[in-house]
């Protein structure tokens, strides 16, 4: 190895969707050995019920399986180069693992529990029946149980709720059945904004990619690189996860990593920066741990050539 303190070891590189190959790589540059960790993500199981795409929820499919209960409060920006959308996304979801949903003999999800009236801070969270939505299909007439979801979009506000950076949030519910009343708190991180490269930019695979963002980091910062297909039922499928362990608000993605990302024929990929505060909690009467997350998410569409 070269005698330098600035060596990045990439654990794995993605060559094809669902294919994992480890390839150690040295990179001399402007970041320390411990700054980044790159992980190949397992192929998406397109048959499983999904409640929100990862660019909105900030939660991977494997995490949804590990934590059947998720409490989320996210601020989300998505830049396509020609347009930008911003919204807040709040969710209380407790899946009942005693009531699986099956399709052709396979468990594809679980019924969501009704926990009475619910709020985030003082704002009521609408209780809705969840439709069957997978990565490849949508069945609005099939009921997957209850969930509490609120989306406040800039052009179509549903309520007066807006996610504010650095604010404490409390998830509160009355409880129903075996689940007792609960109150769980989380602090939202500062808003992050990707400054470089700009959305819609062309990124060349044979060059290292320098990325820079603004905003103080939360407890966890990561970048997800996902294939993007606007015509799909769920347009984003995450392929690669880059964990940012330390350093200033910038990272360098080695060209070798970019050369391995080849799931989209047209070259469009969504780069999702997620800064979050996370913890796990328990709800009285519910047997599983709850993943509690407050996140700032900035999605940027780039072309890989």
N, C-alpha and C positions, 0 to 999 in steps of 0.2 A: 504494500500500500504506500501511497505517497506520503512524505513527511509533512502533513498539513493538518491543522485543526479544523479545517473547513471541508469536511467530507460528509456527504449525504449517502446513507445506505438505503436503497429502496428495497423493501421487503419483497414486493411482487409487482408484476406488470400484467395488465389485462391484454390478451391477444384476441380472444373471441368471446362473445357472450356465453357465460356458463363455463368457460375454460380458464383454468387457473395455472399459471406457470411462474415459479419463483426465479427471479433473476437479480442477484446482488449487483449493485451498480455504484461506482464511485463518481462523485461530482465535486470538483473544487469550485468554490464560489463564496457567496456572501452569507451563508447560514451554517450553523454548527451541526454536528452529527445528530444531536438530540432534538433539533428543531422540528423535524417532520417525521411522520410515519405514514407510509402509503399502504393501503389495504385493498386487495381485490375483493369485491363484494360478490356473494353467491348470486346465481341467476335468479331472477324473479319467478316465483311460482304464480303463474297467471290465473290459476283456478281459485285462489284464496280471496275472500271478501276483503276489500280495502275501503277505508272510510275517507281518506284524504291522501293525495299524492305526497311524496316525500318533500317536494319543493314548497308545499304548504304546511305540512305537519312537522317537518324536521325530524321525523322518526322513520327509521328503516323498517322494512318488512320483518327482518329478524328480531328487531326490538319490539315490534307489535306482537310477535309471537311469544317473546320472553315476558312481556308485560301486558296481559290482557286488559288491564285497566290503565288508562292514560288521561291525565289532566293537562291540557295544553293552553297556553296563552302566548300567541305569536304575533309579531308585526312582520309583514311580508311585502317585499318589493320585487317586482319582476320586470326586467328590461329586455326588450327584444331588439333594441336599436332604433326601430321606427316608432315604438310606443312603450309606455310604462304603466303598470298598474300597482296600486298600493292598497292594502287592506289589513285588518286585524282578524285573527282567527282564534276562537276560543272553543274548547271541547272538554266535556266530561263524558267519559265512556268507561263503563264497567261491564266487561263481558262475563257471562255466566258459564264457566267451564263445565258445569253440570248439565248444560243444555246445548249440546253441539248442533251445528247445522251441517247436514251431509248432502253430498251430491255424488251419485253413482258409487255410494259406499265410502266416500272419502270425506273427512271432516274439513270443511272449507272456512269455518268460522264458528262463532258462538252468539247466542242471543244476548243483546244488550239489556242490562237491568234498568228497571224503573226505580229511581231513588227519590221520588217525590218532587217537590219544587226545588229548583237549584238556582244559584246565583254565582256570579263572579263579582266580588265587592258588592255593590248595591244594584247591579244590573241583572235582571231576570234572564236566565238562559232558556231558550225555547226547547221544549221536549218534543222530539220528533220520532217517527217510525223510520228506521233505517232501511233503505232499499238494498237489494242484492247488487253490489257493484264489485266487479273484479277487474283485473287489468285488461280483460278482453271482452267483457259483456256488462250490460246494465239491465236489471230487471226491476223496475219501479214498483210493480204490483206484488213482489215477494217481500215479506217483512222479516228483517233480521233483528227485531227487537228495538229497544229504545236507546237514544243518545241525546245529548244536550250540546247543541252546536250554535255558535253565533259568528256570523261573518259581517263585518262592517266595512263596506267597500266605498271608496271615495266618491264614485258617481252614483251609487245606489245604496245609501245608508239604510240599514235595517233598524238600528237603534242609535242612541247617542253614545254608544261605547266606542272608545278608541284606545288602543294599547299605547301607553306612555312609557318612554324609556326611564329606567331607574325607579319605577313605582312598585310598591308591594301589591300583590294580588291575593285574594282569598277565595278559594273554591268552597262553597257552602251548599249543603243540601239537607232537607228535612229527614230523609231516610224513608224507607218503605220495606215491608216484609222483614227479611232477616237482616237487612242493612240498616244500621242505626244512623242518626244524624251525624254529620261530620263537618269539620272546617280545617282546610289545609292551605297553607300560605307558601308563596314563592315570590322572589324579587326579580323583576325583569331587568335584563342588561341594557347597556346603552345601545342606541341604534348604530348599526354598521352600514357603510356604503362603499361599494367597490369603486375605486377610482381609476384603476388601470388593470386590464385593457377595457376600453369602452365596449358596451353592448353592440353586437353586430360586427365586431372586428373580425378580421381573418387572422388566424393563428397558424403559423407554419410548424409542422410536426418535427422538422429537423433543427428547430431552434428552441433553446430553453425559454419557458414562458415566465415572465416576471409579472407578478400580481401584487397589487397594493390596495389597501382599503383604509377607511377612516372610521374612528370610533373606538372607545375603550372596550377591550375584550371582556366577555363574560367568563364564567368558570370553564367553559368548554368551547373551543373554536375548531371547526372542521370545514373542509370543502368537499362537496360531492360533485363528481363529474358524471352526468347522466346522458343517455341517448334521448333524443327529442323527436317526437313525431306528432305534429299538430292534428293529424287525422285519427289518431288512436283514441280509444275510450279514456285511458289514462296516458297522457302524452309523455310522461317522464319515467324512465327506468334507470335507476342508479347503477353505475358500473364500478366506480372507483371512489374510495374515501381517503382523503388526506387529512390526518390529524395534525393540527398546529400546536405544538407543545410549548413553544417559547418564542421570544424575540419580538421585534417591532412589527408593525402592521404591514408586513410584506413577506412573500414567499417566492421561491423559484421552483417551478415544476420542470424537471429535466426533460429534454427532448425524447429520451428513451421511453419515458412514461407515455408521452403524447403519441408516440409511434405505435404503441400497443393498444390504443383505444380506437377500435374500428368496428363499431356496431351500426353506425348510420351510414347509409350509402351517400346521402346528400351532404354529409359533413357537419350537420348542425348538432351542437351539444349544449346542454344547460349546465353552467357552473354555479353551484349553489353554495354561498358562504353562509354558515350558520354559527352565530354566537349565542350561547345559551347558558342559563343556570339550570341545573338539574338536581333532583334528589329523589329518593324513594320514600314512600309513606304507607301507612296502613289505614284502612277504613273499618270501623267496628262492624262486625258481621260479614265482612268480605274476606275470603281466605287468601287471596293473592296480593302481592305487593303492587303498589300503584307507582307508575312513573309520572313524576310531576316536572313539567318543563315550562320555562318562560324563555322565549327566543326572539332574536332579531335575525331575519333571513333576507338576503339579497341574492336574487337569481339573475344571472347574466347569460344571455345567449351568445355563443361564439361559434365561428366556423373554423373547423380544423381542416387544413389543406396539406 
